[in-house]
């Protein structure tokens, strides 16, 4: 599903995450109770056109971009007022959706943490690095570096990550995938799709379609015949 318009339509609000990349996020609040509060924060920011809320996290975004299904998430534009729209959203008749730009599963390697910053593990250090993306690029350019930790303007090039310590303002990760293609700050994990044989029944009503899993069980019954001879 690709959110590309700012139509004044409740259908724009979806139970998905928008693109939570470093380039797309213009603001982030860790303590936002409701999607309506998150939308209000977006309205207050001139550069914000879209938001993703995953309680209590609120991401203020330039655009929605590529989306991922996410139970419990709410994403949408600055209007209409999300509190005036039905939730959860029902199916939209006559439309089809496709998922593009799936987030690389290796993005989970990036953490808001500091790797092991011991003398034996640090292979390089730069005090004036502007972004975590630049720090990763420096690690890629150095053959002995396989992991990095970025804090403020400090970039630590590391032979490995080792033991980590929680650090909200840090970014640590490997040389790939490209950090700029991954959600940051680390957002909710999108729903995974399992391979299941399903039968879908759709009725003309306002309720979402019912999906029933069909399991076929074969039972083998062994019959024993006993013959009694009477003398």
C-alpha positions in Angstrom: 0.0 0.0 0.0 1.4 3.4 -1.0 0.1 6.5 0.8 0.6 9.3 -1.7 -2.2 11.8 -1.3 -3.6 14.1 1.4 -7.2 13.5 0.5 -9.6 14.7 3.2 -10.9 11.1 3.6 -11.1 8.7 6.6 -9.9 5.9 4.2 -6.4 7.5 4.5 -6.1 6.3 8.1 -4.7 2.8 8.2 -3.5 0.1 10.6 0.0 0.3 9.3 3.4 1.9 9.8 4.5 4.5 7.3 8.2 4.7 6.1 10.1 5.2 9.4 13.4 6.1 7.8 15.9 8.7 9.1 15.2 10.9 6.1 11.4 10.8 6.5 11.1 11.3 10.3 11.1 15.0 11.3 10.0 14.5 14.9 9.5 11.8 17.4 7.7 11.8 20.8 8.0 8.8 23.1 5.1 9.6 25.4 2.0 10.2 23.2 -1.1 8.5 24.6 -3.5 8.5 21.5 -3.4 8.8 17.7 -5.4 12.0 18.1 -2.6 13.5 20.2 0.0 12.4 17.7 -2.0 13.9 14.8 -2.2 17.2 16.8 1.6 17.2 17.2 1.9 16.7 13.4 -0.5 19.7 12.8 1.7 21.9 15.0 4.8 21.1 12.9 5.0 23.0 9.5 7.0 20.2 7.9 4.8 17.3 9.1 2.2 15.9 6.6 1.7 12.4 8.0 2.1 10.5 11.3 2.4 7.0 12.6 1.3 6.3 16.2 2.2 3.1 18.1 1.4 3.7 21.7 3.1 5.6 23.2 5.4 6.3 20.3 4.5 9.2 17.9 6.4 9.6 14.6 6.1 12.9 12.7 6.7 12.4 9.0 7.2 14.3 5.8 5.2 11.7 3.9 3.8 8.2 4.4 5.7 6.4 1.6 5.8 2.6 1.7 3.8 1.0 4.5 3.9 -2.2 6.5 0.9 -3.9 8.2 1.1 -3.4 12.0 -1.6 -4.4 14.5 -2.0 -1.6 17.0 -0.5 1.1 14.8 -2.4 4.1 13.4 -1.0 6.1 10.4 -2.7 9.0 8.6 -2.5 12.6 7.4 -3.2 15.8 9.4 -6.9 15.9 8.3 -9.6 15.0 8.7 -9.6 14.7 12.5 -8.8 11.0 13.3 -11.2 11.1 16.2 -14.2 11.6 13.8 -13.3 8.6 11.7 -14.5 4.9 12.4 -11.8 2.7 13.9 -10.5 0.1 13.2 -10.9 0.8 9.4 -13.2 -1.5 7.5 -12.5 -2.9 4.0 -12.6 -0.6 1.0 -14.7 -2.2 -1.7 -13.3 -2.5 -5.2 -9.7 -1.7 -4.3 -6.6 -3.8 -4.2 -3.4 -3.3 -2.3 0.2 -4.4 -2.7 3.1 -4.2 -0.4 6.3 -2.7 -1.8 9.6 -1.6 -0.3 9.6 -4.1 2.6 12.0 -3.3 5.4 15.1 -5.5 5.4 14.9 -8.0 8.3 18.5 -7.1 9.1 17.4 -3.6 10.2 16.7 -5.2 13.6 20.5 -5.2 14.1 20.5 -1.5 14.6 19.9 -0.5 18.2 19.7 2.5 20.4 22.6 1.2 22.4 26.4 1.4 22.7 28.5 -1.5 21.7 31.6 -2.6 23.7 33.9 0.5 23.6 37.0 -1.2 24.9 40.5 -0.4 23.7 40.8 -3.9 22.2 37.6 -3.5 20.2 37.9 0.1 18.9 39.7 0.2 15.5 39.0 3.8 14.8 37.4 7.0 16.3 36.2 10.2 14.7 35.1 13.1 17.0 33.3 15.1 14.2 30.8 12.9 12.4 27.5 14.6 11.7 25.1 11.6 11.4 24.9 7.9 12.1 24.7 7.3 8.4 28.1 9.0 8.0 29.5 6.9 10.8 28.3 3.7 9.0 29.9 4.9 5.8 33.3 5.4 7.5 33.0 1.9 8.9 32.4 0.5 5.4 35.5 2.3 4.2 37.7 0.6 6.8 38.5 -3.0 6.3 38.9 -3.8 10.0 35.6 -2.3 10.9 32.4 -4.5 11.0 30.3 -2.5 13.5 29.9 1.0 14.6 28.5 3.1 17.5 27.5 6.7 16.9 26.9 9.1 19.8 26.5 12.9 19.4 29.3 13.7 16.9 31.5 10.7 18.0 31.9 7.8 15.7 33.5 4.6 17.0 34.6 2.0 14.5 34.6 -1.4 16.0 35.9 -4.9 15.2 32.6 -6.3 16.6 29.7 -5.2 18.8 30.2 -7.4 21.8 28.2 -6.6 25.0 25.8 -3.6 24.5 24.7 -1.0 27.0 21.3 0.8 26.6 21.8 4.4 25.3 18.8 6.3 23.9 20.9 8.8 21.9 23.2 6.2 20.5 23.0 4.3 17.2 24.9 1.0 16.8 24.9 -1.4 14.0 26.7 -3.3 11.2 27.9 -2.1 7.8 24.8 -3.3 6.1 22.0 -2.8 5.3 22.2 0.9 4.7 21.0 2.6 7.8 19.1 5.2 5.8 16.7 2.5 4.5 15.8 1.3 8.0 13.2 2.7 10.5 14.7 5.0 13.1 14.2 5.3 16.0 13.5 1.6 16.1 9.8 1.3 15.6 7.3 -1.5 16.0 8.0 -4.8 14.3 5.6 -5.2 11.3 3.3 -8.1 11.3 4.8 -11.2 9.6 2.8 -13.2 7.1 2.7 -17.0 7.6 1.9 -19.4 4.8 -1.5 -20.7 5.6 -4.3 -22.2 3.5 -7.4 -20.1 4.1 -10.9 -19.8 2.9 -12.2 -16.2 2.8 -15.9 -15.4 2.9 -16.9 -11.8 2.0 -20.4 -10.5 2.7 -22.0 -7.2 1.8 -21.8 -5.6 5.2 -19.9 -2.9 7.0 -17.9 -5.5 9.0 -14.4 -6.7 7.9 -14.4 -10.0 5.9 -14.2 -13.2 7.9 -11.2 -15.4 7.3 -11.6 -19.0 8.3 -8.7 -21.4 8.5 -9.6 -24.7 7.0 -7.8 -27.8 8.4 -8.4 -31.2 6.9 -7.9 -34.1 9.3 -7.9 -37.7 8.1 -8.8 -40.3 10.7 -8.0 -43.9 10.1 -10.2 -46.4 12.0 -9.1 -50.0 12.4 -11.9 -52.5 12.9 -11.2 -55.8 14.6 -13.6 -58.7 14.0 -13.8 -61.4 16.7 -15.3 -64.8 15.8 -16.6 -66.9 18.7 -17.1 -70.6 18.2 -19.7 -72.3 20.4 -19.3 -76.0 21.0 
